[in-house]
Amino acid sequence: MSKQEETRDRVLDLVESLAVGQPIPAERQLAVDLGVSRLTVRAALDELVRDGYLDRRHGSGTYVTEPKIAQPLTLTSFSDDMRRRGMAPASRTLELTTTLAGARLAHRLEVSPEARLVRVKRLRLADSRPMAMEVLHVPEVLVPGLTRSDFEDRSFYELLRDRYGIIIASGTQSIEPTVTNEEESEVLGVPLHTPAFLFERTTVSESGRIVEFVRSIYRGDRYRLVADLVPQRSRNGRSAGALRGPSVVAGERDGDHQDGAPAPHSRKRGKSPK
């Protein structure tokens, strides 16, 4: 282990002993306490700031941040996920409109390009703090009479089940790193080009019909992704020597090329897609 790695681990031990919002000792004091150079301390702190454990405030000091929320790679609603963590989920509906599907969304939802969709943009909060901005598309025929207030402080999956008799059975989700654009930064209350996670999810009902396509921007400073890994088995039942977790796909996301959307790692900045 290098001197910087050892210093990082020792500072991290210190961080975990402090409460959120407390300052850590100054670089000079840490260098004396840990018996290393200030350059080594600074490099370790830079890494911990980048990883979200510390917040460096100009002219004030370096402070312990809130721990990131572990986001499991499972099919669950945001509301249920936050409640399991002892946090109060909430939603603020920013926009609800109807629109034609068009080629790209028609491909995602397996409907006609002329089909009408309900488009809902909402802010997801936990304990009144912004966590994610979500844009949801669902065929209008599945959710007649849907209003803005239906999304306030309620899980959409609960609404689908209780009012429309639609039970979500499965889904497919892709995740990639990105940065926030102007609108996302304003809604989430973060600086422009803040690191974030882009989630795109398609869900299917028990009847086998695609119900929704959701595009969400999660704050990178409040989330970390967690996946269960299990040995991948070969056809003869023996371990193939690999672990199966979330898959990684290079190149274009399925269907993106049909509407001129950018491939991963080349996401254009500007307005969110309509």
C-alpha positions as CSV (number, residue, x, y, z in Angstrom):
1,M,0.0,0.0,0.0
2,S,1.3,3.4,-1.0
3,K,1.8,6.3,1.5
4,Q,-1.1,8.1,-0.1
5,E,-3.4,5.1,0.1
6,E,-2.5,4.5,3.8
7,T,-3.1,8.2,4.5
8,R,-6.5,8.1,2.8
9,D,-7.6,5.1,4.8
10,R,-6.5,6.8,8.1
11,V,-8.3,10.0,7.2
12,L,-11.4,7.9,6.2
13,D,-11.3,6.3,9.7
14,L,-11.3,9.8,11.2
15,V,-14.2,10.8,8.9
16,E,-16.3,7.9,10.0
17,S,-15.8,8.9,13.7
18,L,-17.2,12.4,13.1
19,A,-20.8,13.6,12.6
20,V,-22.1,14.9,9.3
21,G,-21.2,18.6,9.0
22,Q,-18.2,18.5,11.4
23,P,-14.9,19.9,10.1
24,I,-11.8,17.7,10.0
25,P,-8.5,19.1,11.2
26,A,-6.5,21.3,8.9
27,E,-4.0,19.8,6.4
28,R,-1.1,21.0,8.5
29,Q,-2.4,19.3,11.7
30,L,-3.3,16.1,9.8
31,A,0.3,16.0,8.4
32,V,1.7,16.2,11.9
33,D,-0.8,13.7,13.4
34,L,-0.3,11.2,10.6
35,G,3.5,11.7,10.2
36,V,3.3,12.5,6.5
37,S,3.9,15.5,4.2
38,R,1.2,18.0,3.6
39,L,1.4,17.1,-0.1
40,T,0.4,13.5,0.7
41,V,-2.4,14.7,3.0
42,R,-3.7,17.0,0.3
43,A,-3.7,14.3,-2.3
44,A,-5.6,12.0,0.0
45,L,-8.2,14.7,0.8
46,D,-8.6,15.5,-2.9
47,E,-9.5,11.8,-3.4
48,L,-12.0,11.8,-0.5
49,V,-13.6,15.0,-1.8
50,R,-13.9,13.5,-5.2
51,D,-15.5,10.4,-3.8
52,G,-18.1,12.4,-1.8
53,Y,-16.9,11.7,1.7
54,L,-15.7,15.3,2.3
55,D,-16.8,18.8,1.2
56,R,-14.1,21.4,0.8
57,R,-15.5,25.0,1.4
58,H,-13.2,27.8,0.3
59,G,-12.1,29.9,3.1
60,S,-13.8,27.8,5.7
61,G,-12.4,24.3,5.8
62,T,-13.2,20.7,4.9
63,Y,-16.3,19.1,6.3
64,V,-17.8,15.6,6.6
65,T,-20.6,15.0,4.1
66,E,-23.7,12.9,4.4
67,P,-23.1,9.2,3.4
68,K,-24.3,8.3,0.0
69,I,-27.5,6.3,-0.5
70,A,-26.8,2.8,-1.7
71,Q,-28.9,2.2,-4.8
72,P,-29.5,-1.5,-5.3
73,L,-29.8,-2.6,-8.9
74,T,-33.3,-4.1,-8.4
75,L,-36.8,-3.3,-9.7
76,T,-38.2,-1.1,-6.9
77,S,-40.0,2.2,-6.7
78,F,-38.2,5.3,-5.4
79,S,-40.8,5.7,-2.7
80,D,-40.3,2.2,-1.3
81,D,-36.6,2.5,-1.5
82,M,-36.5,5.7,0.5
83,R,-39.0,4.3,3.1
84,R,-36.8,1.3,3.7
85,R,-34.0,3.7,4.6
86,G,-36.1,5.5,7.1
87,M,-36.4,8.6,4.9
88,A,-39.6,10.4,3.9
89,P,-40.1,10.2,0.1
90,A,-41.8,13.0,-1.8
91,S,-42.4,14.1,-5.4
92,R,-43.0,17.4,-7.0
93,T,-44.7,17.4,-10.4
94,L,-43.0,19.9,-12.6
95,E,-44.9,19.1,-15.8
96,L,-47.6,16.9,-17.2
97,T,-48.4,16.9,-20.9
98,T,-49.6,14.6,-23.7
99,T,-47.5,14.1,-26.8
100,L,-47.2,11.8,-29.8
101,A,-44.8,8.9,-29.3
102,G,-42.6,9.5,-32.4
103,A,-40.1,6.9,-33.6
104,R,-37.8,6.6,-30.7
105,L,-40.4,6.3,-27.9
106,A,-42.6,4.2,-30.1
107,H,-39.7,1.7,-30.3
108,R,-39.1,1.8,-26.5
109,L,-42.8,1.3,-25.7
110,E,-43.7,-0.9,-28.6
111,V,-46.6,1.4,-29.7
112,S,-47.4,3.2,-32.9
113,P,-45.5,6.5,-33.6
114,E,-48.9,8.1,-33.6
115,A,-49.9,6.8,-30.2
116,R,-50.5,9.4,-27.6
117,L,-48.3,9.3,-24.5
118,V,-48.5,11.0,-21.1
119,R,-45.2,12.8,-20.3
120,V,-44.5,13.5,-16.7
121,K,-41.5,15.4,-15.4
122,R,-41.1,15.3,-11.6
123,L,-38.5,16.0,-8.9
124,R,-37.9,13.2,-6.4
125,L,-37.1,14.1,-2.9
126,A,-36.0,12.3,0.3
127,D,-36.4,14.1,3.6
128,S,-37.3,17.2,1.6
129,R,-33.9,17.1,-0.3
130,P,-33.7,16.9,-4.1
131,M,-32.4,13.4,-5.2
132,A,-33.4,12.9,-8.8
133,M,-35.2,14.5,-11.8
134,E,-37.4,12.0,-13.7
135,V,-39.1,12.1,-17.0
136,L,-41.7,9.4,-17.5
137,H,-43.6,8.4,-20.6
138,V,-46.6,6.0,-20.4
139,P,-49.2,5.3,-23.1
140,E,-52.3,7.5,-22.5
141,V,-54.6,4.6,-23.1
142,L,-53.3,2.8,-20.0
143,V,-53.8,5.7,-17.6
144,P,-56.9,7.7,-18.6
145,G,-57.6,10.7,-16.4
146,L,-54.1,11.0,-15.0
147,T,-53.5,14.4,-13.3
148,R,-50.5,16.2,-11.9
149,S,-51.7,15.7,-8.3
150,D,-51.7,11.9,-8.8
151,F,-47.9,12.0,-8.7
152,E,-47.6,14.1,-5.5
153,D,-46.2,12.0,-2.6
154,R,-47.3,8.7,-4.1
155,S,-45.5,5.9,-5.9
156,F,-46.5,5.6,-9.5
157,Y,-46.5,1.8,-9.2
158,E,-49.0,2.0,-6.4
159,L,-51.2,4.2,-8.5
160,L,-51.0,1.8,-11.5
161,R,-51.9,-1.1,-9.2
162,D,-54.7,0.6,-7.2
163,R,-56.5,2.6,-9.9
164,Y,-55.7,0.9,-13.1
165,G,-55.1,-2.7,-12.1
166,I,-51.6,-2.8,-13.7
167,I,-49.0,-4.7,-11.7
168,I,-45.4,-4.2,-12.7
169,A,-43.6,-7.6,-13.1
170,S,-40.2,-6.9,-14.6
171,G,-38.0,-4.3,-16.2
172,T,-34.8,-3.5,-18.0
173,Q,-32.6,-0.7,-16.8
174,S,-29.4,0.9,-18.2
175,I,-27.1,3.2,-16.2
176,E,-24.3,5.4,-17.3
177,P,-22.3,8.3,-15.8
178,T,-23.1,11.8,-17.0
179,V,-23.1,15.4,-15.8
180,T,-26.1,17.7,-15.2
181,N,-27.2,20.2,-17.8
182,E,-28.6,23.6,-17.0
183,E,-32.2,22.5,-16.3
184,E,-31.1,19.5,-14.3
185,S,-28.7,21.5,-12.2
186,E,-31.4,24.1,-11.5
187,V,-34.0,21.5,-10.5
188,L,-31.6,19.5,-8.3
189,G,-29.9,22.5,-6.8
190,V,-26.4,21.6,-7.8
191,P,-23.7,23.4,-9.9
192,L,-23.7,23.0,-13.7
193,H,-22.0,19.8,-14.9
194,T,-22.2,18.1,-11.5
195,P,-21.4,14.3,-11.8
196,A,-24.6,12.3,-12.0
197,F,-26.1,8.9,-13.0
198,L,-28.4,8.6,-16.0
199,F,-30.9,5.8,-15.4
200,E,-33.2,4.6,-18.3
201,R,-35.8,2.0,-17.5
202,T,-38.5,0.2,-19.3
203,T,-41.0,-1.8,-17.2
204,V,-43.4,-4.6,-18.2
205,S,-46.7,-5.5,-16.6
206,E,-47.8,-9.0,-15.6
207,S,-49.8,-9.2,-18.8
208,G,-46.6,-8.7,-20.8
209,R,-47.3,-5.1,-22.0
210,I,-44.6,-2.4,-21.8
211,V,-46.0,0.2,-19.4
212,E,-43.5,3.0,-19.1
213,F,-40.2,4.4,-20.2
214,V,-38.4,6.5,-17.5
215,R,-35.3,8.6,-17.9
216,S,-33.9,9.8,-14.5
217,I,-30.9,11.9,-13.5
218,Y,-29.7,11.0,-10.0
219,R,-27.3,13.2,-8.1
220,G,-23.8,11.6,-8.1
221,D,-23.0,13.1,-4.8
222,R,-25.9,11.3,-3.1
223,Y,-25.9,7.9,-4.7
224,R,-23.7,4.9,-5.1
225,L,-24.7,1.8,-7.0
226,V,-24.7,-1.7,-5.4
227,A,-25.1,-5.0,-7.2
228,D,-25.2,-8.6,-5.9
229,L,-22.6,-10.7,-7.7
230,V,-23.0,-14.5,-8.1
231,P,-20.8,-17.0,-10.0
232,Q,-21.8,-17.5,-13.6
233,R,-22.4,-21.1,-14.3
234,S,-21.3,-23.0,-17.5
235,R,-23.6,-25.4,-19.2
236,N,-22.2,-28.4,-17.2
237,G,-23.1,-26.6,-14.0
238,R,-19.5,-25.7,-13.1
239,S,-18.4,-22.2,-12.2
240,A,-17.2,-20.4,-15.4
241,G,-14.8,-18.3,-13.4
242,A,-16.7,-15.0,-13.7
243,L,-19.1,-13.0,-11.6
244,R,-22.4,-11.9,-12.9
245,G,-23.5,-8.4,-12.0
246,P,-24.8,-5.4,-14.0
247,S,-23.9,-5.8,-17.7
248,V,-21.8,-3.2,-19.6
249,V,-22.7,-2.4,-23.2
250,A,-20.4,-0.5,-25.5
251,G,-21.7,1.7,-28.3
252,E,-25.3,2.9,-28.9
253,R,-28.1,2.1,-26.5
254,D,-30.9,0.1,-27.9
255,G,-33.1,2.2,-30.1
256,D,-31.1,5.5,-29.6
257,H,-29.9,5.6,-33.2
258,Q,-33.5,5.8,-34.5
259,D,-34.0,9.3,-33.3
260,G,-30.5,10.7,-33.6
261,A,-29.8,10.5,-29.8
262,P,-26.1,10.5,-28.8
263,A,-24.3,7.3,-28.0
264,P,-23.0,6.8,-24.4
265,H,-20.2,9.1,-23.3
266,S,-21.2,11.7,-25.9
267,R,-24.4,13.0,-24.3
268,K,-25.2,16.5,-25.6
269,R,-25.8,19.2,-23.1
270,G,-28.7,21.5,-23.3
271,K,-32.4,20.9,-22.9
272,S,-33.8,17.6,-21.8
273,P,-35.4,15.5,-24.6
274,K,-39.0,16.2,-25.3
